Amino acid sequence: PPEVSHFDRRLTFSDRKALALLAYFAAEGGMHERHRLSRLFWPESDSAHGRTALRISLHHLRQTLEEGPQLEHESHLLITRGALGLNMDSRIDLDLYTLQTAWSLVREQTTREEVQGEIRRTMIARLQHAAALYRNGFLEDFTLRDTVDFDNWVGIQRGYWYQRIEQVFDWLSQLQSAEGEIEQAIATVERWRSFDPLNEDISLRLMQFYFASGNRVAALRTYETYQDVLMTELSAKPSPQMVAQAAFIRNAT
């Protein structure tokens, strides 16, 4: 679930929709018209009641962020008569932006010749930081009642950000391997697999890294674990490529 800290203190939200508003502002950026927000978060209410509910949740959000009349710091919220948003210039540290920045940095480099030296080490450090922030899917285990459009938005965001973190784990493990940091690459792929145990490409890479490190037992155990998970969850078997890789490792001397 989302976590918010303010002045090094973890915040508690008595109003779930106040937290949902904050998450929506942070992920979407920009300003959002009040009438559209009321339809998004209170679709069962008419226009007047929806706007009233929005004002109440906004009041709770301002109280939680300690943004009263006697404001002692720059406001994190942008509030106009017709629209609301988040002031991203008010010293906000957002995990999603850290992930996006690292992803963008490496994506630009991967279109060129293979990077080496200090540039590669800088990329590894940025990707490691982004990967360390990942705990699970976007707004995992966070739900609201009777908000179909909000739920659909969460689903779209979850897919978008998982694609980003998937590529971060992918690039990070490849760069670590290229840098000769095979044990770190194995740790990266192990963590990646914990979020997506049914992804065959992840287990295949983990097998290859273990084999490259000289640990044939761990490579074969990775195959057996994937085989068991696949059978338990989907009643399916590994692909011929996976089976062939396991056979090669098993017979290698």
Residue, then its C-alpha position, 0 to 999 in steps of 0.5 A: p500500500p502507498e506510504v507517505s512521510h512528511f518531515d520524516r514522520r509517517l502520515t496516517f490518513s483517516d480518509r482513504k479517499a484523501l490518500a487516493l487523491l494524493a496518489y492520483f495527483a502524484a502519479e498524473g501530475g498537472m491540474h485536475e478539474r474539480h468536477r472530473l475528480s468528483r465523478l472519478f472518486w464519488p461516481e454514485s453522487d450527484s454533482a453537488h454532493g460529489r463536490t461537497a465530498l471532494r471538499i471534505s476529503l481535500h480538507h482532510l488531506r490539507q490537515t494531514l499535510e499540516e497545511g492550515p491557515q498559518l502555513e510554515h512551509e511551501s504548500h504541496l497542494l495547488i488549489t484553485r476555484g476550479a482545479l486541484g493538483l500537486n506542487m511538484d516544486s515543493r520538495i516532493d520525493l516520489d518513488l515513481y519519478t526516481l524509477q522513471t528517471a533511471w529508466s529514461l537514463v538507461r533507455e537513452q544509452t541502450t540505443r547506442e554502442e555498449v557502455q563501459g567504464e564510469i558511465r556503466r557504473t553510474m547507470i548501475a548505481r541509478l538502476q540499483h537505487a530505483a530497483a531498491l525502492y520497488r516493493n510491489g505493484f502500483l497501489e497494491d492492496f489499496t482499494l476504494r468502494d464503488t469507484v470503477d473508473f478509479d480502479n481501471w486507472v489503477g490497473i492501467q498505472r500498475g501495468y505501465w509501472y511494472q513494465r518500467i520496473e521489469q526493464v530496470f531489473d532486466w538492464l540492471s542484471q545485464l549491466q552487472s554481469a557485463e561489469g563482472e558482478i555476477e553475484q550482484a546480478i544473481a541477487t538482482v534476478e532473484r529479487w526480480r523473480s520474487f515479484d514474477p515467479l511465472n515469468e520464464d525469461i527471469s528463471l532462464r536468466l537466473m539459471q544462466f547466471y548461476f551456471a556462469s558463476g560455477n554453481r550448477v546445483a543452484a542453476l538446476r534448482t532454479y529450473e526445478t522451482y520454476q517447473d513446480v510453480l508452473m505446474t502448481e499455478l497453471s498446470a503447464k510445463p516449461s518451454p522446450q528452450m527451458v528444458a534444453q537449457a536445463a539438459f545442457i547444464r545437467n550434462a555439462t562437465 
